[in-house]
Amino acid sequence: MTAPRLLVAASPHLKAPLSTARIMWTVTASLLPVLAAAAWWFGVSALVLVAATVLGAAAAERTFVGPGRLRDGSAVLTGVLLALSLPPGLPAWMAFVGGAVAIALGKAVFGGLGQNVFNPALIGRAFLQAAFPVAITTWARHRQGFFSLAGDTFALPFTVPHPLDGTTAATPLGAFKFEGHATGFLDLLVGDTGGSLGETCDLAVLLGGALLVALRILSWRVPVAVWAAVAALSALLHAVLPADAAWHCPDAASMLVSGGLSLGAVYMATDPVTSPITRTGSWVFGAGVGVLVVLIRVFGGLAEGVMYAILIMNALVPFIDRATQPRVFGTRAAPQEAKP
């Protein structure tokens, strides 16, 4: 049978080699160094949390979106990112609920993949922050052994957790904000600190991000804009605000490698669905996230502000896209009307 001389088909006629499923699974694979670092520092509790959030996200995806959508990997990626934003001692049942809420309220209510306004993983994190504020702000110290639990990992649902006074520790941002104690730059870079699963080892996050940039999956403009804004504003505030004042700011280097800034800038702010589609908009969006992070960390009541900064800028994406639309090729700018 000979091929037809004329083939009529609907657009698009040119297809990119990367499918949605391939992108999602590739991004998930790039997080393996981050997961390995989390398991190294926090032991088996880190792996249990990841499993719980992924199961919760997959269950909600199957229930509210459809079982066929599980193959695209978006629910798994959402669950992994949510787990990396959680403290290692969080009970697994709370992590499961957070994963389910991330998909149900962060994606399904908007119509499914590609239609959500806010980053689903951060929606799940925000829900847990509101529903379980004590548990989600209880930070466990590094493990004593791989199989030693970092907290009430296997606590039964709705039971009162055991006190962890002997095993808790402040995050570097909390220690500086509320105690004036600064953490060494190298400790922040390699992850020898307390914090969420994915916010301690910046080197692992940067390694995964570099891989995605090399594969042209990640837009480098957003994280660069975030880091540039954080560095510039924190350097200014560090020089202006007195060290003994009620409000004081760490130096730019410490601000860049502390907290969840790297994880948020590389993996959450760059979400193609909830970030601008224009190049200029990407710079504006990233700079807005960076400025809000510094303002919340320095002047807000919380030590960290990455989650709220990204969610606020997610809400502004339609306006940013509208304001930064480039001129259509082959047209001229509309003439300005003369003022009376």
Stockholm file with secondary structure:
# STOCKHOLM 1.0

chainA/1-340         MTAPRLLVAASPHLKAPLSTARIMWTVTASLLPVLAAAAWWFGVSALVLVAATVLGAAAAERTFVGPGRLRDGSAVLTGVLLALSLPPGLPAWMAFVGGAVAIALGKAVFGGLGQNVFNPALIGRAFLQAAFPVAITTWARHRQGFFSLAGDTFALPFTVPHPLDGTTAATPLGAFKFEGHATGFLDLLVGDTGGSLGETCDLAVLLGGALLVALRILSWRVPVAVWAAVAALSALLHAVLPADAAWHCPDAASMLVSGGLSLGAVYMATDPVTSPITRTGSWVFGAGVGVLVVLIRVFGGLAEGVMYAILIMNALVPFIDRATQPRVFGTRAAPQEAKP
#=GR chainA/1-340 SS CCCCSCCCCCSCCSCCSCCHHHHHHHHHHHTHHHHHHHHHHHTHHHHHHHHHHHHHHHHHIIIIICGGGGGGSHHHHHHHHHHHTSCTTSCHHHHHHHHHHHHHHHTGGGTSTTCCSSCHHHHHHHHHHHHCTTGGGCCBCCCSSTTSCSSSTTCCTTCCCCCCTTTBCCCHHHHHHHHCCCCCHHHHHHTCSCSCTTTSCHHHHHHHHHHHHHTTCSCTHHHHHHHHHHHHHHHHHHHHSCTTSSSCCCCHHHHHHSTTHHHIIIIITTCTTTSCSSHHHHHHHHHHHHHHHHHHHHHSSSSCCHHHHHHHHHHHHHHHHHHTCCCCTTCCCCCCCCCC
#=GC SS_cons         CCCCSCCCCCSCCSCCSCCHHHHHHHHHHHTHHHHHHHHHHHTHHHHHHHHHHHHHHHHHIIIIICGGGGGGSHHHHHHHHHHHTSCTTSCHHHHHHHHHHHHHHHTGGGTSTTCCSSCHHHHHHHHHHHHCTTGGGCCBCCCSSTTSCSSSTTCCTTCCCCCCTTTBCCCHHHHHHHHCCCCCHHHHHHTCSCSCTTTSCHHHHHHHHHHHHHTTCSCTHHHHHHHHHHHHHHHHHHHHSCTTSSSCCCCHHHHHHSTTHHHIIIIITTCTTTSCSSHHHHHHHHHHHHHHHHHHHHHSSSSCCHHHHHHHHHHHHHHHHHHTCCCCTTCCCCCCCCCC
//
